[in-house]
Amino acid sequence: MGALVACGDDEEKASVTHDEFIAAACEQLKGVDPGFEQFFADHPEPTLADWVEFLPRVESEFDELIAVGDLPRPEGEEDTIQAAIDAMVAAKANFTVALEAAKAGDEDAFHASEELTGGLIEKMEAALDDVDDSECPGTEE
């Protein structure tokens, strides 16, 4: 992961630039993909059982996204980056609620959680764009 991650303890961390932070985040997130596109391709009308099988992967992938918050942050951007991390944490928490509802067979609770998902993902994407609206190299569509 390079020098950014090997900076030592908090007292020894050198300030990083925005570009260094983005490069380290992109490196850390290589291969992270919750897999929604493939999930919906495989399950055009997913059942609760399908969600029970899939959502643990989403939670795991979101843990990887959230871990970017452990990287050294550029001075003056701490709050913006924290807002993005907080948005990811909220989205992951909602997926956890959805998973628990699916495991319990509670379609109403699952669909209520599902209703929140779009708004939480939009907030997350907006917060991430506030940090940097470019794509990591190799992830452009």
Backbone torsions as a table, in degrees:
resi	resn	phi	psi	omega
1	MET	NA	-4.6	173.4
2	GLY	90.8	-175.8	-173.5
3	ALA	-66.5	-27.6	-176.8
4	LEU	-62.3	-39.8	-175.8
5	VAL	-81.4	-21.1	-177.6
6	ALA	-98.7	29.9	-175.2
7	CYS	-75.3	-13.7	-178.2
8	GLY	100.3	-161.1	-177.8
9	ASP	-75.6	173.6	-174.2
10	ASP	-56.0	-37.1	-177.3
11	GLU	-69.3	-25.6	-176.4
12	GLU	-96.7	-5.4	-176.1
13	LYS	-65.5	124.1	175.5
14	ALA	-78.3	152.4	176.8
15	SER	-65.4	141.7	177.9
16	VAL	-111.8	155.7	175.7
17	THR	-84.2	166.8	176.6
18	HIS	-57.2	-48.0	-178.0
19	ASP	-63.3	-36.9	177.3
20	GLU	-65.8	-41.0	178.0
21	PHE	-62.1	-47.2	-179.3
22	ILE	-62.4	-43.4	178.9
23	ALA	-61.1	-42.9	179.4
24	ALA	-66.6	-40.7	178.6
25	ALA	-63.3	-44.6	179.4
26	CYS	-62.1	-41.7	178.6
27	GLU	-62.4	-44.8	-178.9
28	GLN	-64.8	-31.3	-174.2
29	LEU	-95.5	6.2	177.5
30	LYS	-55.0	128.0	177.3
31	GLY	84.3	-5.5	178.5
32	VAL	-76.9	121.5	-179.6
33	ASP	-157.0	110.4	179.3
34	PRO	-57.5	-24.1	173.3
35	GLY	88.2	22.7	-178.6
36	PHE	-61.1	-40.7	-178.0
37	GLU	-58.5	-48.1	179.6
38	GLN	-68.1	-38.4	179.0
39	PHE	-57.7	-48.5	-179.0
40	PHE	-71.2	-28.0	174.4
41	ALA	-66.2	-39.0	-179.6
42	ASP	-80.7	-25.3	-175.5
43	HIS	-134.8	76.5	-177.6
44	PRO	-58.5	-30.6	175.5
45	GLU	-130.7	78.3	-172.9
46	PRO	-65.0	143.2	175.2
47	THR	-92.0	170.4	175.1
48	LEU	-60.2	-36.3	178.0
49	ALA	-63.0	-38.9	176.6
50	ASP	-61.4	-42.8	179.7
51	TRP	-65.6	-39.4	178.8
52	VAL	-59.5	-38.0	179.7
53	GLU	-73.3	-36.5	-172.6
54	PHE	-87.4	-40.8	-170.6
55	LEU	-61.0	-29.8	174.8
56	PRO	-59.6	-33.9	175.7
57	ARG	-63.4	-42.8	179.6
58	VAL	-60.5	-46.1	178.8
59	GLU	-58.7	-44.0	-179.9
60	SER	-63.5	-44.0	179.3
61	GLU	-65.9	-36.8	177.0
62	PHE	-67.4	-32.9	173.9
63	ASP	-59.1	-39.5	178.0
64	GLU	-65.5	-42.0	177.3
65	LEU	-61.5	-46.9	-177.4
66	ILE	-63.7	-31.4	-178.9
67	ALA	-63.0	-18.0	175.5
68	VAL	-59.5	-26.5	178.3
69	GLY	-63.2	-15.0	178.6
70	ASP	-83.9	-10.4	178.8
71	LEU	-71.7	152.1	172.4
72	PRO	-58.9	140.2	-175.2
73	ARG	-109.8	146.2	177.0
74	PRO	-65.3	140.1	178.5
75	GLU	-58.7	134.8	179.5
76	GLY	88.3	-8.8	-178.9
77	GLU	-113.2	4.8	-175.5
78	GLU	-57.2	-45.1	-177.2
79	ASP	-67.8	-40.0	179.2
80	THR	-64.7	-43.1	178.6
81	ILE	-66.9	-40.8	179.0
82	GLN	-63.5	-37.0	177.2
83	ALA	-61.5	-39.3	177.6
84	ALA	-66.9	-42.3	178.2
85	ILE	-62.5	-45.2	179.2
86	ASP	-59.9	-38.4	178.6
87	ALA	-66.4	-37.8	177.2
88	MET	-67.0	-40.3	178.8
89	VAL	-62.3	-42.3	179.4
90	ALA	-64.0	-41.8	179.0
91	ALA	-64.4	-44.1	179.1
92	LYS	-62.0	-42.3	179.5
93	ALA	-59.8	-37.7	178.6
94	ASN	-67.5	-38.4	176.2
95	PHE	-64.3	-34.6	177.5
96	THR	-65.8	-42.2	176.3
97	VAL	-61.6	-44.1	179.1
98	ALA	-61.7	-42.3	179.2
99	LEU	-62.2	-45.4	179.8
100	GLU	-62.3	-40.6	177.6
101	ALA	-64.4	-41.8	179.5
102	ALA	-64.4	-42.8	178.6
103	LYS	-60.9	-36.4	-179.4
104	ALA	-79.9	-6.4	-177.7
105	GLY	73.0	20.3	-177.1
106	ASP	-92.5	89.7	-177.4
107	GLU	-60.9	-39.7	-179.3
108	ASP	-62.1	-46.9	179.6
109	ALA	-66.2	-38.6	178.2
110	PHE	-61.9	-48.1	-178.5
111	HIS	-67.2	-32.6	175.5
112	ALA	-63.9	-42.4	177.6
113	SER	-66.4	-40.9	179.2
114	GLU	-60.5	-36.7	177.9
115	GLU	-60.4	-36.4	-179.7
116	LEU	-74.7	-25.6	-172.6
117	THR	-55.5	-49.0	-177.1
118	GLY	-56.9	-46.6	179.6
119	GLY	-64.9	-39.3	179.1
120	LEU	-67.6	-39.2	178.3
121	ILE	-67.7	-39.7	176.5
122	GLU	-60.7	-44.5	177.9
123	LYS	-62.2	-41.4	179.3
124	MET	-62.9	-47.3	-179.6
125	GLU	-62.7	-39.7	177.7
126	ALA	-64.7	-42.0	179.2
127	ALA	-65.3	-39.3	177.3
128	LEU	-65.9	-39.6	176.5
129	ASP	-63.5	-32.3	176.4
130	ASP	-64.6	-31.9	177.4
131	VAL	-74.0	-50.5	-180.0
132	ASP	-169.4	125.8	-176.2
133	ASP	-95.7	12.2	176.6
134	SER	-89.4	166.0	178.4
135	GLU	-96.2	148.8	173.0
136	CYS	-65.0	144.7	178.2
137	PRO	-54.5	135.4	178.5
138	GLY	87.2	-1.5	-179.5
139	THR	-112.1	1.3	179.7
140	GLU	-63.0	142.7	-179.6
141	GLU	-90.9	NA	NA
